[in-house]
C-alpha cells in the first residue's frame, strides 16, 4: 500500500476521537451521571493514528530512498502551524479583552510555551490550586501537541538509523519501545501521576503503537484478509467506547488500564475491512467530514468553551453547550477550508511561503506571550486599572524589589530572606496559598520588622500544615492525593534547623472540612474541585472525620509549642465567591459616579457575615479546641473584614482580594499589621524601633 493511499475510515476514526474529547470537555450529564466520563481517551486515539500515518510516510520514503528530514518537518509545519497560528491569534484577541490579569498572565505564559511546543511541560509545573482552574485555561489542550512534536523531533532520526542499520530488527525495536514506555506509564501512574499524564516518555507507547502497524504494513503483511476481519473492528471500537463510558478522571491514566482502548485503535486501523459494519459507519460522509476538520475542531473547542465560561462567570447550561459545539464546528470548517487545505497544498502554497508563515506566525504568538508575561497580565487594560493593579501587585514574595530571591520554588524548596536583627527570630509562614498571601508584605517590610533575623516562606497551594494527614483533591471523579505527609515532615525539619522560631500557620480549613467550594448564597459560587483530609494506607485513601483531623492538628501545634516555638494561628480568612477585581471593575465601569471613592461606596461588594460564620463553624471549633499556651497567638481576620452583619471586600480606594478567596497585597498587609501589633501586646516584642 502506498503512503499516499487515502483511507477514509481513519478520518472516521479521527471523528470518533474528537467527538469523545469535545463531549468530555463539555461535561454533558444526565442528572448527576456524566456522559463519556472517559472521553479523554480520544487524545490517545489521536496519538495512535498520528504514529501510524507519520511512520507510514517515513517508512515509504526510506524504502524509496527519498527520505529527507527537511521535507518531513515541512510536512509537519504544513499540517500543524497555519491552523495553530490562526486559532491562537484569534484566541489571544479574546483573551486580551476577556481575561482578568492573573488569567491573562497564565494565558500568555501558556501561549509562549505553545509556540515552542512545550505546553505539556508548562502545565505540569503549574500549582494545581492557585493556578487558574482547568475549565478556565484556554490553551490547556495544547499539551498533546507538545508531546507529539517532542516525539517527532527525535523519532524520525532514530527510525532512519534503525532502518538503515538494523532493518530486520525494526519490528523488535518498536515492540521493545512500546513495552518499555507502557511499563513506565504503569509505574509512574501511581507515583508521579502529573508527569505521567503530561510528559512524552509515558505517552510514547501510544504513538509507537501506530508506528508498529506502519512498519508491519511496510513489510507487505496483509492485514485485511483475516477470517475475523469482519468482526475485529467491532471489538476495537467497543474497547474505545467502553473506556469512554465506564472510565473516569480517577482512573490511572495512561497505564495498563489505557492499553485496551489503544489496542482497540490499533485493531481498527489494522483490520479495517470494507465488509464490516464498523467500516461502513466510519466511512459515512458526515463522519469522514468530521474527521477531516478534527484538527481544527480540537484547536477551537477549548478556547471557545473557556471564554464562554469566563464571560458568563458560571457553569454552562446544556443548551449553551450545544450552541457552543455548533460554533466550534463552524469555526473548524472555516479554518479547514480557508487555512488548512490551501497551506497543505504544495501547488497553492510553496515551501518558502509555508516556512515564512510558520516562522513569522510562531514568532508573533511567542512575542505576544512574552509581552503579556512582561506586562504581568496588563491590569491597565481596564477602566478601573488602579483597583486591579493594586490587587494584583506583589502576589509572590520572590518577585518584589531588592529582596528578590533567585532560588525560590514554593513547591520544592525554600528561600531565606535576610532581616535586620542578627540574633533575632527566624520567621516562617507555613501553610497553603491563603498563608502564602502574607509572604509579599513580610518581604517588603522586613527592614521595619526589627525582631526578625531572617524570613523563610514554606507555603504551597492546598498544603495545610498538619502531621499524618494528606489532602485529596477531587475534580469530578478524579481523585488525587497530594502527598503532604512527607512534604509537611520536610517543612517541620526545615523549621527545626533554626533557633528562636516564630511560625505563622493556618490556612483555608473550611475548604477541607466542608468538602466543597464557597457559595455566598447571593449568586457568587466559587468553581473548582473539592478537597478533603485523608489518610493513605498503601493505595487506599480513608476520609478523615473531624475527630481525626482535630487529633492530628492538636499533635502538630503541640509539637511546635513543645519545641519552644512561638506559633501564630491564623483563623479563616472570609471567602467571597465572586472574583473581586473583575466584579468591582465591572461595577466601576457600569456605574461611574465621577469619583472612585463615591462609586466604591455606592456599589460596594459585600457578603453575609452569617454565611461566613456557618461556613467556618467547624473550623473555629477545631482551632478553639487547641489549648491556650503562652507561645500561642490567635489572629482573627474576620475582625478586619466583617462588621455590621456583612464582610466587605474593599474600602473606598483599594481591594482586599485578588480573586474570589485570596487576599490582595493590601488585604494581606492589613492582616500582617494586626499580627505585628498583637505580637507586641502578647509577647512584648516590638515590631519596629529599638527593641527586639
NUBADO-480534 format. One line per 10 residues: their letters; for each residue y, z, x of C-alpha. Coordinates in Angstrom, 2 decimals, always signed. Each point is the difference from the previous one (the first is absolute). Layout:
N
a> Y:Z:X | ...
END
This chain:
692
xxxxxxxxxx> +0.00:+0.00:+0.00 | +3.43:-0.96:+1.34 | +2.59:+2.67:+0.61 | +2.29:-1.88:-2.35 | -2.51:-0.18:-2.90 | +1.72:+1.62:-2.95 | -1.92:+2.72:-1.82 | +1.69:+0.76:-3.32 | -2.26:+2.98:-0.67 | +1.61:+1.80:+2.95
xxxxxxxxxx> +3.40:-0.39:-1.63 | -1.67:+1.42:-3.11 | -1.19:+2.93:+2.09 | +3.57:+0.44:+1.27 | +1.12:+0.14:-3.63 | -2.45:+2.81:-0.72 | +1.22:+1.90:+3.05 | +3.71:-0.28:-0.79 | -0.48:+0.90:-3.67 | -1.87:+3.16:+0.99
xxxxxxxxxx> +2.78:+0.98:+2.42 | +2.81:-0.69:-2.49 | -1.72:+1.88:-2.83 | -0.71:+2.90:+2.34 | +3.61:+0.27:+1.16 | +1.23:-0.35:-3.58 | -2.08:+3.11:-0.87 | -1.19:-1.17:-3.40 | -1.74:+2.69:-2.03 | -1.76:+0.36:-3.34
xxxxxxxxxx> +0.81:+3.54:-1.03 | -0.53:+1.96:+3.19 | -2.55:-2.44:+1.39 | +1.17:-2.37:+2.76 | -0.88:-3.66:-0.21 | -1.44:-1.23:+3.29 | +0.66:+3.26:+1.92 | -1.74:-1.64:+2.97 | +2.00:-3.21:-0.27 | +1.24:+0.48:+3.53
xxxxxxxxxx> -3.30:-1.61:+1.05 | +1.78:-3.31:-0.60 | +1.62:+0.32:+3.42 | -3.43:+0.35:+1.61 | -1.13:-3.13:-1.83 | +3.02:-1.79:+1.46 | -0.97:+1.14:+3.49 | -3.49:-1.51:-0.33 | +1.40:-3.27:-1.36 | +2.59:-0.16:+2.76
xxxxxxxxxx> -2.61:+0.66:+2.69 | -2.17:-2.76:-1.40 | +2.64:-2.68:-0.41 | +1.76:+0.60:+3.31 | -3.24:+0.18:+1.99 | -1.24:-3.12:-1.75 | +3.00:-1.93:+1.32 | -0.24:+1.56:+3.46 | -3.69:-0.76:+0.43 | +0.41:-3.56:-1.27
xxxxxxxxxx> +2.74:-0.62:+2.57 | -2.05:+1.61:+2.74 | -3.01:-2.18:-0.77 | +2.23:-3.08:-0.02 | +1.66:+1.03:+3.26 | +3.43:+0.04:-1.61 | +0.63:+3.74:-0.10 | +3.62:+0.90:+0.74 | +1.43:+3.49:-0.12 | +3.45:-1.44:-0.63
xxxxxxxxxx> -1.24:-2.05:-2.97 | -1.87:+3.03:-1.38 | +3.15:+2.12:+0.01 | +1.98:-2.83:-1.50 | -2.47:-0.03:-2.90 | +0.47:+3.74:-0.39 | +3.77:-0.41:+0.12 | -0.10:-2.67:-2.71 | -2.26:+2.14:-2.15 | +1.73:+3.36:+0.43
xxxxxxxxxx> +3.64:-0.19:+1.03 | +1.96:-2.21:-2.46 | -1.14:+1.89:-3.11 | +0.25:+3.36:+1.78 | +3.56:-0.69:+1.13 | +0.96:-1.21:-3.47 | -1.35:+3.03:-1.82 | +1.28:+2.61:+2.46 | +3.38:-1.72:+0.12 | +0.42:+0.15:-3.77
xxxxxxxxxx> -1.49:+3.51:-0.15 | +2.56:+1.13:+2.59 | +2.85:-1.08:-2.27 | -1.41:+2.12:-2.83 | -0.74:+2.88:+2.36 | +3.61:+0.01:+1.19 | +1.34:+0.28:-3.54 | -2.65:+2.26:-1.55 | -1.40:+2.42:+2.56 | +1.65:+3.26:+0.91
xxxxxxxxxx> +0.73:+0.62:+3.71 | -3.23:+1.81:+0.87 | -2.10:-2.61:-1.77 | +1.96:-2.89:+1.50 | -0.35:+1.54:+3.45 | -3.78:+0.10:-0.37 | +0.06:-3.53:-1.42 | +1.96:-1.26:+3.01 | -2.44:+1.58:+2.42 | -2.99:-1.40:-1.89
xxxxxxxxxx> +1.68:-3.43:+0.00 | +0.44:+0.19:+3.76 | -3.67:+0.93:+0.35 | -0.98:-2.86:-2.33 | +1.89:-2.49:+2.16 | -2.19:+1.00:+2.94 | -3.22:+0.22:-2.07 | -0.32:+3.73:+0.56 | +0.66:+1.32:-3.53 | -3.44:+1.63:-0.05
xxxxxxxxxx> +0.94:+2.12:+3.02 | +3.39:+0.84:-1.50 | -1.41:+1.27:-3.30 | -2.72:+1.95:+1.78 | +2.66:+1.99:+1.88 | +2.02:+0.92:-3.07 | -0.03:+3.58:-1.22 | -1.95:-0.28:-3.25 | +2.19:+2.60:-1.76 | +3.58:-0.45:+1.11
xxxxxxxxxx> -0.15:-3.78:+0.22 | +0.64:-2.03:-3.12 | -2.83:+0.00:-2.53 | -2.53:-2.80:+0.28 | +1.14:-1.35:-3.37 | +3.52:-0.29:+1.46 | -0.84:-1.93:+3.19 | +0.82:-3.70:-0.50 | -1.80:-1.17:+3.15 | -2.98:+2.32:+0.05
xxxxxxxxxx> -2.37:-2.91:-0.61 | +1.03:-1.60:+3.30 | -2.48:+2.29:+1.77 | -2.76:-2.52:-0.71 | +1.94:-2.85:+1.61 | +0.45:+2.18:+3.05 | -3.75:+0.47:+0.30 | -0.75:-3.69:-0.44 | +2.54:-1.18:+2.56 | -1.00:+2.65:+2.54
xxxxxxxxxx> -3.59:-1.17:-0.40 | +0.97:-3.64:+0.51 | +1.95:+0.73:+3.16 | -3.25:+0.93:+1.76 | -2.86:-1.53:-1.97 | +0.53:-3.77:+0.63 | +0.05:+0.45:+3.77 | -3.02:+2.31:-0.08 | -1.86:-2.41:-2.28 | +0.83:-2.95:+2.26
xxxxxxxxxx> -1.26:+1.87:+3.07 | -3.29:+0.88:-1.68 | -0.36:-3.52:-1.41 | +0.35:-1.60:+3.43 | -1.98:+2.60:+2.00 | -2.54:+1.51:-2.39 | -0.19:-2.32:-3.00 | -3.66:+0.81:-0.68 | +0.88:+3.67:-0.24 | +3.08:-0.48:-2.18
xxxxxxxxxx> -1.73:+1.11:-3.20 | -1.26:+3.12:+1.78 | +3.47:+0.70:+1.34 | +1.50:-0.22:-3.48 | -2.76:+2.15:-1.49 | +0.56:+2.63:+2.68 | +3.76:+0.00:-0.69 | -0.65:+0.26:-3.74 | -2.36:+2.98:+0.36 | +2.15:+1.80:+2.60
xxxxxxxxxx> +3.16:-0.27:-2.10 | -1.81:+1.05:-3.19 | -1.47:+3.08:+1.70 | +3.42:+0.83:+1.45 | +1.48:-0.22:-3.51 | -2.70:+2.32:-1.34 | +0.69:+2.52:+2.78 | +3.79:-0.12:-0.33 | -0.09:+0.14:-3.82 | -0.86:+3.70:+0.15
xxxxxxxxxx> +2.06:+0.95:+3.06 | +3.01:-2.31:+0.19 | +0.41:-1.45:-3.51 | +3.55:-1.24:+0.56 | -0.76:-1.88:+3.20 | -3.25:-1.21:-1.53 | +1.86:-1.59:-2.89 | +2.92:-1.53:+1.88 | -1.24:-1.05:+3.44 | -1.79:-3.21:+0.98
xxxxxxxxxx> -3.08:+1.33:+1.86 | -1.48:+1.48:-3.20 | +0.79:-3.17:-1.99 | -1.32:-2.54:+2.51 | -3.49:+0.00:-1.53 | +1.37:-1.45:-3.24 | +1.68:-2.90:+1.80 | -2.98:-0.46:+2.30 | -2.26:-0.11:-3.06 | +1.76:-3.20:-1.00
xxxxxxxxxx> -0.09:-1.26:+3.57 | -3.75:+0.51:+0.12 | -0.43:-2.25:-3.03 | +2.12:-2.69:+1.65 | -2.09:+0.29:+3.18 | -3.28:-0.41:-1.90 | +1.50:-2.94:-1.85 | +1.09:-1.62:+3.26 | -3.63:+0.12:+1.14 | -0.88:-2.28:-2.94
xxxxxxxxxx> -1.89:+2.66:-1.94 | -0.41:-1.00:-3.63 | +1.42:+2.67:-2.23 | -0.26:-1.54:-3.47 | -3.67:-0.86:-0.44 | -1.48:+3.46:-0.25 | -2.15:+0.47:-3.12 | +2.22:+2.97:-0.86 | +3.28:-1.83:+0.51 | +0.61:-0.27:-3.75
xxxxxxxxxx> -0.29:+3.76:-0.43 | +1.31:+1.56:+3.20 | +3.67:-0.80:-0.79 | -0.37:+2.19:-3.09 | -1.19:+2.81:+2.25 | +2.96:-0.59:+2.32 | +2.68:+0.08:-2.68 | -1.68:+3.00:-1.65 | +0.25:+1.96:+3.26 | +3.74:-0.68:+0.16
xxxxxxxxxx> +0.68:+0.82:-3.64 | -2.19:+3.11:+0.06 | +2.06:+1.38:+2.87 | +3.27:-0.89:-1.77 | -1.13:+1.76:-3.19 | -1.81:+3.06:+1.34 | +1.68:+0.75:+3.35 | +3.32:+1.81:+0.27 | +2.57:+1.15:+2.53 | -2.10:+3.02:+0.89
xxxxxxxxxx> -2.80:-2.14:+1.40 | -0.21:-0.22:+3.79 | +1.31:-3.46:+0.78 | -0.80:-2.05:+1.98 | -3.44:+1.49:+0.63 | -3.63:-0.67:-0.86 | +1.13:+0.23:-3.64 | +2.03:-3.16:+0.62 | -3.01:-1.92:+1.31 | -1.42:-1.13:-3.41
xxxxxxxxxx> +3.15:-1.82:-1.22 | +0.56:-1.53:+3.45 | -3.61:-1.18:+0.01 | +0.54:-1.25:-3.55 | +2.92:-2.09:+1.21 | -2.11:-1.43:+2.80 | -2.75:-0.85:-2.51 | +2.49:-1.80:-2.23 | +1.25:-2.08:+2.92 | -3.47:-0.74:+1.39
xxxxxxxxxx> -1.89:-0.71:-3.23 | +2.68:-1.83:-1.96 | -2.33:-2.14:-2.07 | +1.74:-2.37:-2.40 | -2.76:+0.63:-2.57 | +0.77:+3.73:-0.27 | +2.13:+1.44:-2.78 | +2.09:+1.87:+2.55 | +0.85:-3.22:+1.84 | +1.01:-1.67:-3.27
xxxxxxxxxx> +2.25:+2.95:-0.84 | +1.62:+0.12:+3.43 | +0.75:-3.73:-0.11 | +1.73:+0.04:-3.37 | +3.44:-1.58:+0.44 | +2.04:+3.12:-0.97 | -2.10:+2.12:+2.36 | +0.33:-2.44:+2.90 | +3.73:-0.32:-0.65 | +0.37:+3.79:+0.19
xxxxxxxxxx> -1.87:-0.08:+3.31 | +2.34:-2.67:+1.34 | +3.06:+2.19:-0.63 | -1.80:+3.22:+0.97 | +1.84:+0.47:+3.32 | +3.43:-0.31:-1.60 | -1.16:+2.17:-2.89 | -1.12:+2.67:+2.47 | +3.37:-0.11:+1.76 | +1.99:+0.28:-3.22
xxxxxxxxxx> -1.86:+2.56:-2.09 | +0.80:+3.16:+1.99 | +3.80:-0.42:+0.32 | +0.30:-1.10:-3.63 | -1.80:+3.10:-1.26 | +1.80:+2.33:+2.39 | +3.50:-1.23:-0.81 | -0.76:+0.28:-3.72 | -1.16:+3.61:+0.41 | +3.00:+0.92:+2.12
xxxxxxxxxx> +2.44:-1.63:-2.38 | -1.52:+1.63:-3.09 | -0.52:+3.33:+1.82 | -3.34:+0.56:-1.73 | -3.54:-1.25:-0.29 | -0.45:-3.38:-1.66 | -1.21:-0.52:-3.56 | -2.96:-2.29:-0.64 | +2.12:-2.75:-1.54 | +2.41:+0.19:+2.95
xxxxxxxxxx> -2.90:-0.43:+2.39 | -1.12:-3.10:-1.87 | +3.49:-1.50:+0.20 | +0.22:+0.77:+3.72 | -3.39:-1.60:+0.68 | +1.22:-3.12:-1.81 | +3.13:+0.00:+2.17 | -2.17:+0.37:+3.11 | -2.04:-3.04:-1.03 | +3.15:-2.06:-0.56
xxxxxxxxxx> +1.47:+1.02:+3.35 | -3.32:-0.69:+1.75 | -0.26:-3.45:-1.56 | +3.55:-0.87:+1.06 | -0.63:+1.27:+3.52 | -3.26:-1.93:+0.25 | +1.43:-3.35:-1.13 | +3.44:+0.27:+1.61 | -0.88:+1.82:+3.23 | -3.72:+0.20:+0.77
xxxxxxxxxx> -1.08:-3.57:-0.78 | +2.86:-1.81:+1.80 | -0.20:+2.13:+3.14 | -3.79:-0.26:+0.26 | +0.18:-3.79:-0.20 | +0.46:-1.49:+3.48 | +1.34:-3.26:-1.41 | +2.78:+1.92:-1.74 | +0.72:+2.75:+2.53 | -0.34:-0.74:+3.71
xxxxxxxxxx> -1.26:+2.44:+2.62 | +3.51:+0.42:+1.39 | +1.35:+0.77:-3.45 | -2.69:+2.54:-0.83 | +0.54:+1.85:+3.27 | +3.75:-0.04:-0.59 | -0.47:+1.38:-3.50 | -2.48:+2.62:+1.19 | +1.96:+1.23:+3.00 | +3.43:-0.10:-1.66
xxxxxxxxxx> -1.24:+1.60:-3.22 | -1.98:+2.69:+1.79 | +2.99:+0.79:+2.18 | +2.22:+0.20:-3.08 | -2.18:+2.50:-1.85 | -0.52:+2.00:+3.19 | +3.75:+0.17:+0.59 | +0.62:+1.07:-3.59 | -2.62:+2.74:+0.39 | +1.65:+1.11:+3.24
xxxxxxxxxx> +3.43:-0.16:-1.66 | -1.19:+2.31:-2.79 | -1.65:+2.31:+2.52 | +3.13:+0.31:+2.11 | +2.11:+0.49:-3.13 | -2.21:+2.89:-1.21 | -0.46:-1.67:-3.39 | +3.73:-0.73:-0.44 | +1.10:+2.63:-2.52 | +3.44:-1.69:+0.07
xxxxxxxxxx> -1.43:-2.76:-2.25 | +0.77:+2.20:-2.99 | +3.29:+0.90:-1.62 | -0.85:+3.67:+0.37 | -0.70:-0.62:+3.68 | +1.42:+3.33:+1.19 | -2.40:+1.92:-2.22 | -3.06:-1.89:+1.16 | +1.02:-0.11:+3.64 | +0.40:+3.78:+0.11
xxxxxxxxxx> -3.26:+0.56:-1.87 | -1.91:-2.19:+2.45 | +1.59:+1.12:+3.27 | -2.03:+1.78:+2.67 | -3.23:-0.04:-1.99 | -2.03:+0.67:+3.11 | +1.10:+2.39:+2.70 | -1.02:-2.16:+2.98 | +2.56:-2.63:-1.01 | +3.09:+2.16:+0.24
xxxxxxxxxx> +2.64:-0.02:+2.71 | -0.38:+1.06:+3.63 | -2.94:+2.24:-0.86 | -2.18:-2.99:-0.84 | -3.54:+0.66:+1.12 | -1.76:-3.01:+1.48 | -3.58:+1.14:-0.44 | +0.08:+1.30:-3.56 | -2.99:-0.89:-2.19 | -0.17:+2.23:-3.09
xxxxxxxxxx> -3.63:-0.91:-0.65 | -1.46:+0.35:+3.50 | +2.15:+2.16:+2.22 | +3.06:+2.16:+0.28 | +3.48:-0.24:+1.41 | +1.90:+2.86:+1.58 | +3.76:+0.10:-0.48 | +1.94:+2.21:+2.40 | +2.10:+2.82:-1.46 | +2.86:+1.97:+1.56
xxxxxxxxxx> -1.66:+3.41:+0.49 | -2.26:+0.01:+3.07 | -1.98:+3.12:-0.98 | +0.38:-0.47:-3.75 | -2.47:-0.80:-2.74 | -2.11:-3.15:-0.26 | +0.61:-1.33:-3.51 | -2.70:-2.00:-1.80 | -0.05:-1.87:-3.29 | -3.62:-0.22:-1.10
xxxxxxxxxx> -0.83:-1.70:-3.27 | +0.12:-3.22:-1.96 | +2.78:-2.52:-0.64 | +2.04:+2.55:-2.02 | +0.20:+2.25:+3.04 | +0.63:-3.03:+2.22 | +3.33:-0.58:-1.76 | +1.30:+3.05:+1.89 | -0.65:-1.57:+3.39 | +3.10:-2.21:+0.19
xxxxxxxxxx> +2.48:+2.79:-0.96 | -1.61:+2.34:+2.53 | +0.12:-2.55:+2.82 | +3.60:-0.98:-0.69 | +1.11:+3.63:-0.10 | -2.08:+1.48:+2.83 | +3.06:+0.61:+2.15 | +1.33:+2.27:-2.76 | -3.27:+1.91:-0.50 | +0.40:+2.40:+2.89
xxxxxxxxxx> -3.28:+1.90:-0.31 | -2.22:-3.08:+0.55 | -1.27:-1.03:+3.43 | -1.87:-3.02:-1.34 | -0.93:-1.64:-3.27 | -3.39:-1.62:-0.65 | -0.63:-1.85:-3.30 | -3.68:-0.11:-0.99 | +0.11:-1.81:-3.33 | -1.58:-3.00:-1.66
xxxxxxxxxx> -0.40:-1.25:-3.54 | -2.28:+1.93:-2.36 | -0.93:+2.42:+2.80 | +0.31:+3.43:-1.56 | -0.59:+2.64:+2.67 | -2.98:+2.11:-0.99 | -3.27:+0.77:+1.78 | -3.43:-1.21:-1.17 | +1.30:-2.29:-2.76 | +0.42:-3.74:-0.10
xxxxxxxxxx> +2.06:-2.07:-2.44 | -1.63:-2.79:-1.99 | +2.27:-2.92:-0.86 | -1.05:-1.64:-3.26 | +1.36:-3.46:-0.83 | -1.79:-1.32:-3.04 | -3.66:+0.42:+0.90 | +0.67:-0.06:+3.73 | -0.37:+3.45:+1.53 | +1.04:+0.58:+3.61
xxxxxxxxxx> -0.39:+3.34:+1.81 | +2.83:+0.33:+2.53 | -1.87:+2.00:+2.64 | +2.52:+2.85:+0.12 | -2.36:+2.72:+1.24 | +0.03:-1.26:+3.60 | +3.65:-1.08:-0.28 | +1.10:+3.47:-1.11 | -2.11:+1.59:+2.71 | +1.84:-2.15:+2.55
xxxxxxxxxx> +3.35:+1.02:-1.47 | -0.90:+3.68:+0.23 | -1.13:-0.41:+3.61 | +3.31:-1.69:+0.84 | +1.93:+2.90:-1.53 | -2.02:+2.48:+2.05 | +0.99:-1.70:+3.26 | +3.43:+1.63:-0.28 | +1.46:+3.50:-0.20 | +2.55:+1.33:-2.52
xxxxxxxxxx> -0.79:-2.49:-2.74 | +1.68:-0.54:-3.35 | -1.96:-2.21:-2.40 | +1.58:-1.65:-3.04 | -2.81:-1.02:-2.34 | -0.80:-0.79:-3.62 | +0.03:-3.36:-1.70 | -0.61:-1.82:-3.23 | -2.54:+2.46:-1.31 | +0.39:-0.94:-3.73
xxxxxxxxxx> -1.23:-3.51:+0.77 | -3.24:+1.34:+1.45 | -0.57:+2.73:-2.60 | +0.89:-1.98:-3.12 | -1.96:-3.09:+1.15 | +2.68:-2.37:-1.27 | +3.40:-1.48:+0.72 | +3.16:+1.42:-1.55 | +1.12:-0.88:-3.52 | +3.44:+1.37:-0.86
xxxxxxxxxx> -0.68:-0.46:-3.75 | +3.24:-1.95:-0.34 | -1.19:-3.47:+1.00 | -0.38:+0.50:+3.74 | -3.63:-0.07:+1.09 | -0.93:-0.32:+3.65 | -2.50:-2.75:+0.79 | -2.87:+0.43:+2.43 | -3.41:+1.50:+0.56 | -1.11:+3.58:-0.46
xxxxxxxxxx> -0.76:+2.62:+2.63 | -2.33:+2.99:-0.08 | -1.19:+2.73:+2.35 | -3.64:-0.45:+0.97 | -2.56:+1.30:+2.44 | -2.14:-2.51:+1.82 | -3.70:+0.63:+0.60 | -1.57:-2.95:+1.75 | +0.79:-3.00:-2.16 | +0.70:+2.10:-3.10
xxxxxxxxxx> +3.42:+1.24:-1.10 | +0.27:+3.02:-2.28 | +3.13:+0.53:-2.08 | +1.57:+3.41:+0.67 | +1.36:+2.24:-2.74 | +3.03:+2.28:+0.21 | -2.02:+2.96:+1.32 | -1.42:-2.04:+2.90 | +3.42:-1.44:+0.84 | +1.58:+3.46:-0.18
xxxxxxxxxx> -2.63:+1.47:+2.30 | +0.47:-2.77:+2.55 | +3.78:+0.22:-0.06 | +0.03:+3.80:+0.27 | -2.23:-0.37:+3.04 | +2.37:-2.58:+1.51 | +3.16:+2.08:-0.43 | -1.78:+3.19:+1.08 | -1.19:-1.76:+3.15 | +3.56:-1.00:+0.89
xxxxxxxxxx> +1.48:+3.40:-0.76 | -2.83:+1.72:+1.85 | +0.97:-1.90:+3.14 | +3.53:+1.40:-0.20 | +1.42:-3.29:-1.27 | +2.98:+0.04:-2.34 | -0.78:-2.08:-3.10 | +2.53:-1.62:-2.31 | -1.72:-0.98:-3.26 | +1.75:-2.77:-1.94
xxxxxxxxxx> -0.68:+0.16:-3.74 | -0.22:-3.29:-1.96 | +2.90:-2.41:+0.18 | +0.82:-1.26:-3.53 | -1.52:-3.42:-0.63 | +2.03:-2.57:-1.89 | -2.09:-2.82:-1.46 | +2.74:-2.59:+0.47 | +0.92:-1.84:+3.17 | +3.32:+1.80:+0.38
xxxxxxxxxx> +1.91:-2.48:+2.23 | -1.03:-2.91:-2.21 | +0.71:+1.79:-3.27 | +3.40:+1.29:+1.10 | +0.95:-3.32:+1.55 | -0.65:-1.70:-3.33 | +1.95:+2.66:-1.88 | +2.97:-0.35:+2.31 | -0.08:-3.80:-0.23 | -0.29:+0.02:-3.80
xxxxxxxxxx> +2.44:+2.80:-0.80 | +2.63:-0.04:+2.74 | +2.90:+2.22:-1.06 | +2.34:-0.74:+2.88 | -1.14:+2.85:+2.23 | -3.43:+0.87:+1.35 | +0.43:+3.70:-0.78 | +0.88:-0.63:-3.64 | -2.86:-2.44:-0.47 | -2.51:+2.36:+1.59
xxxxxxxxxx> +1.19:+2.89:-2.16 | -0.07:-1.99:-3.23 | -3.35:-1.71:+0.56 | -1.85:+2.77:+1.81 | -3.71:-0.31:+0.68 | -1.85:+3.25:-0.73 | -3.46:+1.22:-0.99 | -1.26:+2.90:-2.08 | -0.27:+3.38:+1.71 | -2.69:+0.96:-2.53
xxxxxxxxxx> -2.09:-3.02:+1.02 | +0.46:+1.02:+3.64 | -1.18:+3.56:-0.71 | -3.04:-1.23:-1.94 | -0.85:-2.46:+2.74 | +0.25:+2.60:+2.78 | -1.52:+3.00:-1.80 | -3.31:-0.07:+1.89 | +1.71:-0.76:+3.30 | +2.32:+3.00:-0.42
xxxxxxxxxx> -2.96:+2.21:-0.90 | -1.76:-1.04:+3.20 | +3.07:+0.55:+2.19 | +0.83:+3.31:-1.73 | -3.53:+1.26:+0.66 | +0.71:-0.01:+3.74 | +0.73:+3.60:+0.94 | +3.48:+0.82:+1.24 | +0.31:+0.46:+3.73 | +2.90:+0.71:+2.35
xxxxxxxxxx> -0.52:-3.39:+1.63 | -0.26:-1.92:-3.30 | +3.12:-1.60:-1.48 | -0.10:-1.72:-3.40 | +2.39:-2.87:-0.80 | +0.58:-1.18:-3.59 | +1.55:-3.52:-0.09 | +0.34:+0.22:-3.78 | +2.92:+2.40:+0.49 | +1.89:-2.85:+1.69
xxxxxxxxxx> -0.80:-2.79:-2.45 | -0.61:+1.61:-3.42 | +2.43:+1.82:-2.26 | +0.76:+0.36:-3.71 | -3.32:-1.44:-1.10 | +0.23:-3.18:+2.06 | -0.90:-1.07:+3.53 | +2.55:-2.38:+1.44 | -0.51:-2.84:+2.47 | +3.53:-0.33:+1.38
xxxxxxxxxx> +3.50:+1.42:+0.12 | +3.20:-1.96:-0.53 | -0.29:-1.97:+3.24 | -3.52:+0.22:+1.44 | -3.63:-0.37:-1.04 | -2.49:+2.78:+0.66 | -3.00:-2.35:-0.07 | -0.98:-3.24:+1.73 | -2.67:-0.95:-2.57 | -1.75:+1.70:-2.93
xxxxxxxxxx> -1.08:+3.15:+1.83 | +1.14:+0.07:+3.67 | +3.28:+1.64:+0.95 | +2.67:-2.09:+1.64 | +1.60:+1.16:+3.24 | +2.74:+1.63:-2.08 | -2.49:+1.82:-2.25 | -2.15:+1.08:+2.95 | +3.11:+1.26:+1.78 | +0.69:+2.28:-2.96
xxxxxxxxxx> -3.49:+1.49:+0.36 | +0.44:+0.39:+3.76 | +3.30:+1.85:-0.44 | -1.72:+2.34:-2.47 | -2.81:+0.58:+2.51 | +2.40:+0.79:+2.85 | +2.00:+2.39:-2.18 | -3.10:+1.89:-1.11 | -1.38:+0.14:+3.55 | +3.12:+1.88:+1.00
xxxxxxxxxx> -0.21:+2.28:-3.04 | -3.71:+0.87:+0.30 | -0.61:-0.09:+3.73 | +3.50:+0.51:+1.38 | -0.19:-3.26:+1.93 | +3.38:-1.75:-0.10 | -0.24:-3.76:-0.37 | +3.11:-0.58:+2.08 | +2.44:+1.84:+2.17 | -0.78:+2.28:+2.92
xx> -3.08:+1.70:-1.44 | -3.63:-0.99:+0.08
END
